[in-house]
Amino acid sequence: SGSRTKVYYTPAENIFNELIHAIQTDTRMKFKKKYRSKDILLIDDIQFLHGKESLQEEIFHTFNYLYDSGSQIVISSDRPPREIPTLEERLKSRFQGGLVVDIQAPDLETRIAILNRKAEWEGAELPQSVAYYIANRVKSNIRELEGCLVRLLAISSLTGREIGVDLAREVLKDLIGEGRTITKEFVLRKVAEHFNLSVNDIKSQSRVKELALARQIAMFLMRLLLGISLKEIGNFFGGKDHSTVIHACEKVDRMRRDNIEFDQRIQSIILGIKSG
């Protein structure tokens, strides 16, 4: 027929903001038409539905409409649908009715391949020794992996220096450190140092505000930097339920978005962890 496939990608947070605007401006039909006219709809960070009843209602009906129309829906989340708190059972059922895939952090060979492909796109020659150096140190975050390469290529271009391990070590030292294996214990110790608290105090059951915040930040950073499971983090903190870890991570992430000074504080701790 010559018609083009209509593909649309959006974070769940954008849908929420658009829904609020549609309610305020009485344009909900336009909003519905936008999302129900796609052949393939990709929604990122679906865990953002947590606690948002109107958004869950809209997503539910949009999901059903697209499914009945033979369209495809792809959603991503930082946890399985059954572990998203306050997500309606009917949505959990819809999400789990499709193909659920657990995407793990890429292995060393895949990370090297990603760097090589990115370098190829940038029109640069990347020595395998440099690709190995970066890939062996950045293990859980693809954006960080590519960010390291972009910085390295930029410095090489600006200074005229040849791309090699020595240059990579010099320009990336504040991003990936020098060969330190980051552990849960090391993250916790760095958080404790930042707040001038003891490790035992943070791991205690105390609900004192300062201790609770430090504990939540440590959980968030373990999830962010190590990519470990909610259960493993909960066990590390004395067997806390995974929902407690989810709450901690979401709270810290929200505070980072809402408060520039708090985000800078988190960045400072991350820098301290990566620089050793």
N, C-alpha and C positions, 0 to 999 in steps of 0.2 A: 504493500500500500504506500510505501515511501514515508510513512509517519515515523517520527523519531521517538525513541523511548524517553520518557520524562523521568529523570532521576533527580532526587532532591536529598541533600544532606543537611542536618541541623542538630545542634546540641539540644537536649531536652529543656535546658534553661531558656533558650530562645523561644521555644514554643510557649513556655509559661509567660514570658514577657509579652509575646504577641497576643496570647489569650486575654491577659489583663487589659491590653490596649483595645482589643475587640469588644470586650464587655463595656469599657468606658465610653467607646465611640459607637456602640450599637452596630457593630459590623461583624457579628459572629458568623453570619452566613458566608461572608467573604473569606473569613478565617477557615471555616470548614471546607469550602471549595478549594482553597489553596492546597490543603494537605490531602484531600480525598481525590485529587485529580492526577496523582502521580502513579507511574508504573512501578517505580522502586523508591521506597522511602527509607532513608537511613537516619536513625536517631541515636545520638551519642550520649553517654552518661545518663542512662535511663534511671539510675538510682536517684536522680534529682526529683523523681515523682514522690519520693518519701514525704508523707505528711501533707501532700497537696491534692485534696479531694477533687476539686473542680478539674484540675489538669488530668488526673487519673480517669475521670469520667469521659473527658474529651478524647484522650488517647484510646480508651476502651472502644468507643464507638468508631473512631477513625480506623483502628486496627480491624474491627469487624467488617467495616465497609470495604477496605482495601483487600482483605482476605477473600470476601465474597466476590469481589470484582476480578479476582485472579492476579492481583498485584502482589509484589513482594515487599516484605518489611524486614529490615535488618536493624537490630538494636544492639548496643554495647553497654556494658556495665562493669563496675569494678568488683562485682560479686554475683553469684547465681541469683536468679529471680526469687527463689525461696528464702534468701537471706536479706532481702530488702525490707526493712521494717516498715510497718503500716501500709504495705502495698496490698491492695484489695486482692482477695483470693481469686476472683474471676480474671484479674490481670495476670497473676502468677500462673494460672492455668493456661491462659492464652500464650504467654511467653514460653512456658515450658513445653507447650504442645508442638513447637517447632524444633529445629536442630539447635541444641545448646552445646557450644564449644568452649572449652577452657583454654584460652590462649596464654601460654606460659612465656616467660622471658626467653628471648632467642639464645641459642647456644653460641659458643665461640665462633664456630664456622659460619653461622648465619650472620653474626655481627660483623665479621670480616667481609662477608659478601655484601652486606648493606653499605659498608664504608666504600668498598670498591665501586659499587654502582653509583653511589652519590658522587664520588670523585670523577667517575666517567661523565656524569651529567654536567659536572662543573668544568669539564674539559681539562682535568688535571691528572698527572701521573702520580699515583700513590704507591710508594714502595711497600712491599708486603711486611717488612719489618715494622713500619710505622702503623700499618693497619692492625697488626698483631698487638703492638704496644697499646693502642687506644682500646681495641676490642677486649683486651685482657683486663682492662681497668674499669670500663663502663659496661655494666652487666645487665642492668634492669630497665634502662630508659633509652628508647630509640631517639627521642628528641635530643637528649643530652649527647648521645653518641654522634649524631649528625652535627650538633652544635660545636663539638670539639673539632670536627673536621673543617667546618666552615671557618672557625677562628684560625686554625693552623694554615689553611690556604690563604686567608686574608693577610696574615703576618708575612707569609712567604712572598706573596705578591708585592706587598708594600716595601719590604726590606731587600728583596732580591735574593734572599737566602734559600739555599736548597732544602727541600723537604726531607727531613731525616729524623731519626729517633731523638737526637740531641735537641733539635729545634722543637719537636713535639713535647719533650720533657720540660723545656724552658717555658713555652707559651701556654701549656695546659696545666702547669703545676697547681694553680689555684682551683682548677676544676676537677682534676682526678687524682691529685696527690701523687705520691711516689711509691706505688706498689703496696700500700697498706691494705690489708683485708679488713673491711669494715664489718664489725659484728654487732649484735644486739647490745652486748656489754659496753662496747666502745661508744655507741650512740648514746646510751644512758649516761655514761660517765661525762661525755661532753655536754649534755643537757644539764647535768648536776653542776658542773663547773660554771656554766653560764649563769645559773640561778644562785650559785653559791650555796648549794644544798648537798646533802650526802646522798649517795646512791640508795642506801637503806631507807632513808626518809621517803624518797620518791616511790620506791617499791612497796612501801608500807600501805596499810589500809586507811590511812588518815585522809580525811576529806577537807583538810585545811586548804583554802582557796589556792594559795601559791603552790602547794604540793600537787594539788589536783591538776592545775594547769601545766606544770612541768611534766607530770605523768602523761597527760594527753598529748603534749608536744612530742615526747619521746615515742609514744605509740605511732603518731603521725609520721615521724621521721623514719622509723623502722619500716613502716609500710612503703614510704616513698623511696627510700634509698636502698633498701634490701629486697623489696618486692616479696616479702614473706607473707604467709597466710595470716588471717585474722586470729585463727586458733592458736598459731604458734606465738603470736604477740601476747594473746590473752594468757597463755600458759606461762610465759616469761614473767608476767606480772601477777603471779600467784593464782592462776586459774580463773582469771576474769572471763566472763561470757563474751562471745564474739560481738554481741550487740553493744557491749560497753566500748569495745575497740572501734566499732563503726561510728558510734556517737562521738568519740574522741577525735577521730580523723575528720569527720564532717565539721565538727566545731572549729578545729584549728584551720581547716581549709577555708571555712566561711570567714573567720577572723582575718585571715590573710587577705582575702578579697576586699573586706570592708575597712581595713585599717592599714595604711601604708607603713606606719611605724612598726606595727606588729609584724608585718611581712618582712621588713628590713631586719628585724630581730631574728626571725626564722632563717633568713638568708645568711645572717652572721653565724648562726649555729651550724648550718650546713657547710659553710666555708671552713669553719673550725674542724668539722668532722673530716672533710675531704683533704685538708692540708695536714692533718695529723696533729 
